[in-house]
Amino acid sequence: MQYGMFDDENREYVITTPHTPLPWINYLGSENFFSILSNTGGGYSFYKDAKLRRLTRYRYNGVPADMGSRFYYIGDGSCVWSPGYLPAKTELDSYRCRHGLGYSVIESEKNGIGCSLTFFVPIGSNCELHHMELINKTDQEKQIAVFSAVEWCLWNAVDDAQNFQRNLSIGEVEQDGSTLYHKTEYRERRNHYAFYHVNANISGFDTDRDAFLGPMGDWSLPLAVREKKSRNSLACGWSPIASHSMELTLQPGETRTLLFMLGYVENDPECKWEGPNSIDKTKARDLISRFASDEDVLAARNRLRAHWDTLLSRFSVQSDKAELNRMVNIWHPYQCMVTFLMSRSASYFESGTGRGMGFRDSCQDLLGFVHLIPEDARQRILDISSIQFEDGSTYHQYQPLTKRGNADIGSGFNDDPLWLVACTAAYLRETGDSSILEESVPFNNIPGSERPLLEHLRRSIRYTIEHLGPHGLPLIGRADWNDCLNLNCFSTDPGESFQTCTNFESGKAESILIAAMFVLYGREYAELCKRFGDAEEACEVLSAVSEMEQAVLQHGWDGEWFLRAYDAFSRPVGSKVCKEGQIYIEPQGFCVMAGIGVTDGYAAAALKSVKARLESEHGIQLLNPCYTSYHKELGEITSYPPGYKENGGIFCHNNPWISIAHTVLGDGNAAFDAYRLISPAYTEYKSDIHRTEPYVYSQMIAGRETQRSGEAKNSWLTGTASWAYVNISQHILGIRAQYDGLEICPCLPDEMDGFTAKRFFRGTCYIIHARRTGQNYPRIWVDGVLIDSLTVPPNGKSELHVEVEF
């Protein structure tokens, strides 16, 4: 069952009912100001950091769900309704929500009044615009009341939700005409404020929540709305809000527009005030003046569209697969942009109050983003390398506002350092910009500790080499890519974090996954050294890579698949000798991606085992059989019910590794089957089972062992986005950046005879026509000339025409 449809021409997903299984959201903003917006108008907004600069309040796990953020009410006689259905919950005569690239439009109608609400964050401005268009579709005059409301968060979202003895006494606001200002703590240590504005004369306002809602009131029908009369309240402590009210007369067929603006301003510390206890509003007024008319709003919408036109033009494909085209041309790059900006910090499943930006997450997200805005990717690499320690290890997370490592989570995730090599190599292959390797970057953001980025990469590699266990495999530390496989935790205290406690440091727990990563990214680093650094260093690292590969073959092969790890007692994890958790997905994909076991048949056998043991109708499960009891020596992975999360759930992030592994073996059919098994465009038809948004990937889908098999959780912010995009674009379509040019080597399923693609690379637009001719080895013509390579170098032309026969 579906609740909407893809609109490829307009690059939108159109939701046709407010009664979706879960709130289906979109992201607004691509620079500093961000908003999460649901199909009923819920969500929240923040500046840079969803924890430390939260503008609007949102209550997770609230009942009813998604009761938060942008409240709009239209009073028409005795009927009060909301354009997005919530919060009034009055059934609408018509409804649809169009989620597009950086904007959403909610269109609804009730009793002959039509309303269209367009939400977006304009390029270059720290604000969110709500453009409301009201039309009287009847043949009678209509007298209507319009109420708006937002509820302010007191900046730090964690403190806002718990420190009531202070927070209920500090709320401060100002009102200036149609603009309502939130200035809590501005009088002391802050120099920033927020405001909510409407470009119309108002009949009233409220800034005190209790006055607006009324005694025992709630958001579904506030007292002020019910009585069609604002209280003109000025909040002093308690819970500050911002609400406008307007009385409108609409003639038959008449259309009126209103523009609401939610904005953020930072003043210079020396220029905070324009009068006694009156904040300096100059920047707010300037921001408001930029969008004074409908024409200004339309121009801003057009700039936003042009922004996405430019980004999406960097890579597009046309084939006989509409679903593939849809994902590659629209939803893959869009979700990759969001994950690059958010990491795992702020969604409807990640509250934005704890994790911040993940080190590993950001590195992987960059793999699918780097061709979109290379200069932003460059800065992100420098930012994340700045939280690395001198020994090569790194903080696991950092806060985007401060760019400082998150000490609450700390370090000790031993796969983290290698991901820095992965993303830096991806950036260099895309841009050829070797100057980044010479950039001075501090360790742990300590002034005076700066060393070239290449030295940071060297220490990442050395950290793995210097932390090996009894089998010559890398020590896992607190965890590797799977944060829930905690081989040194041994927790029996329900208050302990599996990721931060280490109750039994054996120095023996080893990871085959990190070993495979070292083989793959050790070679990447060696290539960097050959080209831009130290040839002797490259030889030394390649020797270590060879030793690691042999260690995996000798100690990491279980007969039909690769082991997952060795625990703190040097017992195998992910082995046929285990009662449960006999096979894990991660090493099967990553070992083959690294080329381990390809020539001796191990790789093919491992992927055959994945097909037989892990594949289900909803995707490839993380392990099998699921754990049915808690194992303290394995940690959090065994704390989940069978079939959920890491305990046998379909952890979508690693499904593309299996698909890429199939391309390593040249099996385009198996690769494409694995790709579309979880691809949103191919799974939209089961939205009632899946429940999360049908246009983006989710982190997890419930496995076969659960009563709710196929149900997804944790949508949007998942490494699946980047890896799925890398998989389809670079490995199945086979168009990937290399140091010397653009390599083109398709690995298509038999059902595809070819495709046409455009790929912008180093100043040149490659127009690629690939067609199946049954060649044993691809042949490539560039501007009509046959070349003897699969890599087409840029030659300074604005456009190259490439013909590929495979």
N, C-alpha and C positions, 0 to 999 in steps of 0.2 A: 504493500500500500504506500502511496505517495501523498505528500501534503503540499506539493508544489511542482515546479518544473524548471529546467535550465532554459534560459534565453541567451543563446550564444551570440546573437547579433548585437544585443545590448550589453553583453558580458555581465549578466545578472542571474541570480537565482530568485525566482518568483514564488513566494509562499502565499498560498491561497486561503489559509485559515489561521486565526490566532491560536487555535487549539492544537499546537504541535506537541509531540510527546515530551519534549524538553524545550526550554527557551533556545531558539536558534539565533545565533549572534553574528555580528559583523564587527570589524575593527575600523575605527576612524582615526586618521592621523598617520603621518610618516616621518615626522621630524622630532619635535619635543612635546607636543600636546597630543594626548591619546585618549580615546574613548572606546568603551565596549558598549555596544548597542544591540538589544535583542529585538525580535520581531514584534514585541509588544511595547517597546520603548524603554525597557529596563536597562540596567547596566550602571556604569560609573565612569568618571573622567579623572584624569590625573596629568600632572606635568612631570615628565621624565621618569618619575619613580612612583609606582603604584602604592608603595608603602609610605614614603616620606613626604609626598606631595599630592595626596589624595584630595580632590576637590569635592566630590559628592559621595554620600554615604550609600553603602549597599550591604544588605544583610544576607549572608549565605545561609542556606538551609532554611530560609524563611517559608512560612505557610500563610497565604498561598505563595507559590514559587514566583520569583522574578518581580517582587513588589519593591521596586526601587528606581531611583534616579529621576527620570523625566516624567513629570505628572502633567497631563493636560486634560481639561474638562470642558465640555461644551454643554451649556445649559440652554435647552430649547423648550420653553414652557415648563412642564413638570418633568420632562425627560432630561436626564444628565447622562452623557456618554463620553467615552474617551476614544480618540482617533485610533489608538493602538489596542483597543479593547480593555487593557489594564490602564489604570487601576479601578475604573468604575465598574467594569465587568458587565455593562449593558450589552446585550447581543446586538450586533450591527447588521444592517441590511446588506452591506457588502464590505469586503475587506481584502486587501492584499498588501504584502510587504515585498519590496524589491531590494534585495541586498546586492549592491554593486561594488566596484573597486574603490574603497575608501568613502563610500556614501551608502545611505539607505533611504528608501522612500516608503512611507506607510500611507496607503490610500484607503479611505473608508467612507461610508455614507450611512446616515441615519435620518429618517423622516424628511427626506428631501434636501438635507444639508450634506454637501460633500466636503471632505477635508483631505488635503494632500500635505503631508509633513515630510520635508526633505532634511536629512541630517548629514552634515559633513564637517570636517575640519579643513579649512582652507590652507593651501600651501603658503608657508611663510608667516602664519599667524598663530598665536597661542590662544585659540578659541574654538568653540564648537558652535556652528550655526544651525538653527532650527527654522526653516522657512515654511511657514504655514500658509496654505492657500485655501480659503473658504469660498464655497459657491452655493448660492440658493437655487436649487433645481426645481423649485415649485413655482406656481403662478400666484403666490401670495407673499406679502412682505413678512420677513422673519425678524423678530427681536431675539437676539441670542447673547448669552454671557460666555466669555472665554476666560478661563482661569489657567494659570501656569503655576508650577511649583518645582523647586529642587530642594533637596535637603543637604546642607553642608556637612562634610566630614571635617573634623578639626585637625586636618593636615596629616598627622601621623596615624595611619589607619589602625595600627595595633593599639596605640595609646587611646585612640578615639573609642575603641570597643571595650576598654577595660578600666580606664582611670577616671571613673565617674566622680569620685570625691573632688577631683580638680576640675574636670571638664565641664561639669554641670554649672560651674561658676565663672567660666572664662569667655563664653560666647559673646562676640561683639559684632555689630553691624552698623552700616550707614545707609541712608536712603537719599537719593538725589534724583528727583523726578521719576523717570521710568527705569532708573538703574538702581539695583540693590547690591550693596557691597558687603562681602564677608571679610572681616579684618581681625578675626580672633588671633591673639598673641602678637599682632602687628605693633602694639605699643611698646613691646619689649624686644625680644630677640629676633623677630622676623621682619623682613622688609618686602614680603610678598603678600598679595591679597587676591581674592577672586571676586567676580561680579556676575550678575545676571541682569540682562537688559532686554527690553522690547522697544521696537521703533514706533511706538504709538503712545498717545496720551492714555493714561490709565485712570480707571475710576477708583482704584484702591490697591493696596498692597498688604502683604504680611511678611514678617521676618521671624515670628515666634511660632514654632510648630504647634504648641498647645492651643494658642489662640486660634490658629487656622483650622485645626482638626476639631476643636471643641472637646468638652469633657467626655472621656471614654471614646473619643472619635478615632477613626482610622482613615487610611488613604482612599478607601473605596468611595466614600462620600463625605468629605470634610464638611464641618458645620458651615464654614464660610461659603462653600460651593452650594450647599443645600439651600442656604438662605440668600444666595446670590449677592453677598455683601462681604467684602474684605473688612478686617478689623483694624487695618492701618497700624499693626503692632510692630514695635521695635524690640527685638530680642535683647535680653540682658541675662547672659548665662543660659542655662538649660539647653535647648536644641535649636539653634538658628536655622532658618530656612530662607528661601526667597520665593515669593509668589506675587504675580501680577493679576489684576482682574480688569476686564474691558467689557464694555457694553456696545454691541454692534447692531446696526440696523441694515439688513440686506434686502434689497429690492429683488423681485423675481428676475432670475438670470444673472444677478450681480455677483461679481467675484471681488473678494478683499484679500489682501495679503498682510501678514504680520511676520516680522523677523525677530526671533529670540536669539540672544548671544550669551553663551557661558564662556567667560574669559578668565585669563590668569595674567597677572602683572607682577614684575619685580622692579622695585625702585632702587635707586642708588641710596646707600645708607645715609648720605648727607642730605638727601632730598625726599624724605619720607612724608612730610606734612605740608599741607597748603593752608592750614589754620589750626587753632587749638583743637586737638583730638579729631582733626579732619584729615584723612589721608590724601596724599597727592594723587589726583585722579587724571593727571595729564595723559599718561600712557593709555589708560582705559578709554578716555574720550577719543584719543587718536585711533585706537583700535575700532571703536564704535563708528567713527567717521568713515572708515574704509568700506563699510558695508551699509551705507545710508539708503540705498535704493535697491529695487528688484534687479536693476541692470548690474549693479555691483555684485549681487549674489550670483547672477547668471555668469558673469565674467569669471568669478572665483570657481564656479562649477566647471567652466570650460578649461580653466588652468589645471584643475585637478584631473580632468579627463586627458588633457594633453600630456600631463605628467605620466599617466599610465600608458598612453599611446606610445610614448618614447620607450618606457621600460619594456613593454611587451613586444616592441618591434625588434628587440635584440635577439629574439629566438622565436620562431613560429614554424608550424608545420601544417601541411595539408595532405591528408591521406583519405582513403575510403573508409576510415574508422572515425565516425563523428565523435565518439566518446574519447578517443585518444586525442583528437584535435582539441576538443574542449578542455581537457586536462592540461595539455602542453601549452596551449595558447593563453589560457586564462587562469585556471584554478591552481595549477602547480606553482607558477611564479607568484601568484597572489599570496598563497599560504606561506611560501618561503619568505616573502617580504615580512609578513606578520611575525613569523618565528624569529627572523633575524632581529626585528625590533624588540620583541617581547621576551625572547628566550622561553623560559617556563614560568615567567613571573606573574602574569595577570590574565586570567580567563574566568570562565564560570566554574572551573574546577581548581584552578590555582588562584588563591585569594589575593595575591600580590603583596601579602604581608610578611612573607618569610623568605622565600627562596632567592629573590633577586635574579641576577643573570648567572646562568651556569657556565662554568669554564668549558667543560666538555660539550655542553649543549650549544654554546655560541660557536665553537669551532666547527661542529658538524652543520649547524644551520648555514654557516658561511659557504659550504660546499655547493648548495643550491642557489645561493644568492649572488655569488661573486661577479657573475657576468652582468647583473642588473645595474648595480652602482659600485663599480670597483673601488672608487675613492672612499666610500663608506666602509667597504670590506677592509681596506688598508688600515683605516683608523681603528676598526674593531680589533684587528690582530695586535696592534700596538697597545690597545687598552688591556686586552686580556693577558698579554705577555707581561704586563706590568704587575700582575698579582702573582707571578711566579716567584718561588724562593730560590736562593742561590744554589741549592743542591739539585735544582731541576724540578722538584715537586711544586705543587701549586695549591692555592686556595681552590676549593671546589666551586665557590660562587662569589659574586661581588654585587654590590649595590650600584645600579646604573646612575644614581644621582652623584655619588661620591667617587665611584670607580675604585673603591677600596675593597679588599678581600673581606668576605663575610666570616668572621672568626667564630660565629655560632656553629657553623658547619665545619670549618677548618679545612684540613687537607687529608692526605693519605689515601686518596682514590688513585690507584697506581696506573690507571689507563690515561688519566688526564694529560700528562706531559706529551704523550705521543700525538694527541689530537692537534696540538699546536703545530707540529710538523705537517700534518695533513692539510690544515687550512692554509698555511703559508705556502706550501707547494701549489695548492690550487690557485691561490692568488697569483703566483709567479707564472704559472702556465697560462693563465688567462691574460695577464697584462704584460709580461716580460719585464716588469718593473723590479729589477734587482736592487734598486736603491733602498728598498725596504729592509734588506738584510744588513745595511749599514746604519740604520736608525738606532740611536742610543735609547735604550729602554731600561728603566730601573728594575731592580728586584724588590718585590713587596712595596713598591711605590716609595722607596727610601731614597731621598736625594743623595747623590754621591755614589750610588751603587750602579749607575748606568753602564751597560755594556751593549755592543751591537746585537741586533735581533738574532743574527746567525749564531752568536754565542749562547743565546737563550735556547735555540734549537739544539745546539750541541749538548747543553746540559739536560735537555729533555731526553735525548737519546742515551746519554751517560747514566741518567737516573735508572733507566730500565736495565742497562748492562750491569750496574752496580747493585741491583736488588734482585738477585736470582735465588731460587730455592734449591732444594736437594736434587731435583731432576734437571737443573739448568734452565728451568722455566721461570718467567717473571713472578715475583711475589705479588699477591693480589692487594695487599694493604687492607684498608677498610672495606673496599669493594672495587670492582672494575666497572665496566659499562653497566652491568646489572647491579644497581645500588642495593638490591635486596638479597644478593648472595653474599652474606656476611660471615666469612670463614674465620674471623678472629674476634667475633663479638661475644658469643656464649652468654647471651642475656637471658636471665630468668626474672628480671625486675620489670614489671609492666610500665614503669615510669621511664625506662631508659630508651634512648634513641638507638635504633639498630645501626645508624650511619655514623654516630659519633663515639659510641662506647667501644672499647677494645679490652675485654676482660681476660683474654688469653692470647697473648702475642707469641706464637710458636716460632715464627721465622721460617715456616714450612709451607704455608698455604700458597699455592701457585695457580696461575690463570693461563689456560691455553688460549683464551681470547687475546690477552695482552701479548702473548707470544706471536700470534698471527698478525696482530697489529704491528709488532716490531719488525716482522719480516717485510710487511708491505710498506710501512712508513720509514723503516730503516733504509730501504732501497731509495725511497724518495729523498731522504736526507743525504744519502751518499751521492745522488745525482746533483743535488744542490751544491754539495762540496766540490764535485768535479767541475761544475760550470762556474761557480761564483766564489769558491772558497779554497779548500785545502785538499789536493788530490791524495795526499798521504792519509788524511783523516778518512776520506772516502773508502780507501782500501781497507783500513782498519775496521770501519763499521760494516762493510760488506762481509768481512770475515766473521764478525759477530752475528750477522744476519744468517750466514750459512750454518753456523753452529746452532743457532736458534731453530732453524728449519729442521735440522737433524734431530734436535731434542724433541720437537713436536712429533716427528715421524716415529721416533723411538719410544717416547714416553706418553705421547698424546693420542695415539691411535688405539682404538678399542676393538678392532676386528671388522666392524661394519660402519663405524662412524668415529668422529673425533671426540675425545673426552672434553668435559667442560673445565675441570680444575682438579687440583689435589687439595684436600682439606688440611686442617692443622695437624693431623696425625699421618699425613702423606697417604691418605686413602683416596681412591679415585671418586670424583663426582661426575655424574653423567656417563655412567658405565653400565654395561649389561650385568655386572656383578651387584649393582645397587638394586634394592627391592623397589624403590620408587625413584623418579627423576633419572631414568636410565639414559635418556638422550635429550640434549639441549640443542636449540636452534643456532645459537650464536656462533660456536666454533665451526659448525658445518658451513655456514655462509662465509665467515671471515677467513677461514683457512683456505678455502678454494679461491676467494678473491685475491689472496696473497700468493696464489699459485702453488700452495703446498699440496702434494699428493696428486697433482694433475697427471704427471707422466707415468705413475705406477698404478693408477686405477683407484687410489684411495678417494680422490675427489668425487669421482662418479659414484662410487659406492656410498659415500656419505650423503650425496644428494638423493640417491635412491632410498636410503633410510629415512630421510626427511619426508619424502613422498609417502612412504608406507606408514610411518609412525606419527608424524606431526601434522600433516595436512588435513584440513577440514573444509566444509563448504563455506565457512566464513573467513578462512585464512589459515596461516600456518602457525600452530601453537608453539609456545616457547619451550615446553618440555613435555615429556611423557614417560611413564605414568605420573599423574599429579601426586603430590605429597598429601597424605591423609592424616599425618600427625606432625607435631612441632618437633623440629630437630635444632637444638640450640647450637650445634656445630655448623649449621648451614644458615641460620639467621632468619631474617624477615620473609624470605621467599616461602618458607614453610608455615608462615603465620596466616596466609590467605586461604580461604576455602578453595577446594579443588576447582580449577577452571577460571579462577579470577586472577587478574594482574599477572605477576611473574610465575605464579603456581599453575602453569598450564593454560593461562589465558593466551589469546592471540595478541601478543605485544607487537603492534603493527610496525614499529620502528625497525625491526630486524627482518621483516619479510622481504624488503628490497634486497637485502644481502643475498638471500637465496636466489632471487631473480638474476642479480648480477653474476652470481656464481655460475648459473646456467649459461650465461653469455661467455664466461671464461672457457667453458667447454664447448661453445659453439652451438648450443641447443636453443634456438630462437623460440621454438614452440613452448618448451617448458618455462622459459624466461617470461614470455608474454602471458602464459597461464597464471604464473605467480603474480605478475604485475596487476592483472585485472581482477584477481581474486579479492583484493581489498580496495581497489580504486573507486573513489566516490561515484564517478560517472557510470561505472558498471554495476554499482550496488544500490543505486538510488531507489530501485523498485521495492526494496525491503526496508524502507525508512521506518515502518511501524515496528519492526524487529530491532533495527539498529538504534533508533531513537535520537541519536545526535545528528548534527547538521549533515545533509546528504551531499554537500558541495565541498567539504574538506575532510581530511583524515582525522581520525581519533587515535589516541595513544593505544587504547586497549579495547578488544572485543572479547566478550565472555566465551570461553571454550566449551568443548563438547560436554564436559563433566558437570556443567551448571544447569540449573533449571531454566536459566535465561540465556541460553546459548545464542550468540549473535548480537547480543545487546552491547553497545559501545559506551565507553566513558572517556572523559578527558580529551575533548575535541580541541582542535586548532593548534595548541602549543605542544608539538611533538616532533621529534627528529624524523618521524616518518615523512614529513613534508619534504625535507631536503633530500633524503635518500631516495624517495620515490621519484623525485624529479631528476636526480642524478641518474637513476636507473633507466628511466624511459628515454631521456635525452642523450646521455653519454654512452650507454651500453646497448640498449635495444635499437634505438635509431642510430647509435654509434657515432655521434658527432661530439667530439671532445677536444678541448684545448690541450695543446702540448707546447713545450718550450719553443719549438721551431715552427709551429703553425697549427692548423686545424686538422686533426686526424678524423677520417671518415671511414668507418668500418661497421656497417649495419649488421645486426643479428636479429633479423625479423622472423616472425612465425610464417609458416607456409601460406597462411591465409592472406598475407600481405604481399603484393607484388612490387611495392615501392612507395615512394612519397616525394613530396617537394618541400624543402625547408629553406628558411632564411635565417642566417646566423651572423650577427654583427660581431666581428673579432678584430681587435687592434686597428680600428679605423676603416676596416673593409667589410662590406656586406657580401657574404658568401651566399649565392643563390644555388642551392643544391638540388639536383634531380637524381634520385636514386631509383633504379629499377632492377628487378630480378631477371637475370638471363641464364642462371645456372652455372655461373663461373665458380671454379674451385677457389679462386682468390680474387678479391675485388680489384677492378681496374678503374682508374680515375683519369678523366680528361679535364683540364683547366683551360677555359676559353678555347676549346677545341683541340688542345695539345695533350697527348697521352703522357702522363708522368709515371715514373718508376717507384712511386712511394704512395703510402696511404695518407701522408701528411702534406697538406697544401699550405705552403708558407704565404704570409701576407706579402704583397709586392708593391704596396703604395697606392694601388688603384682603389677607387671608391667602391668598385663592384667586381666580383669575380663570379663567373658562371662555371659550375662544377657538375660534371656528369659522372655518375657512379654506376657501374655495372657489378652486380654481385651474384 
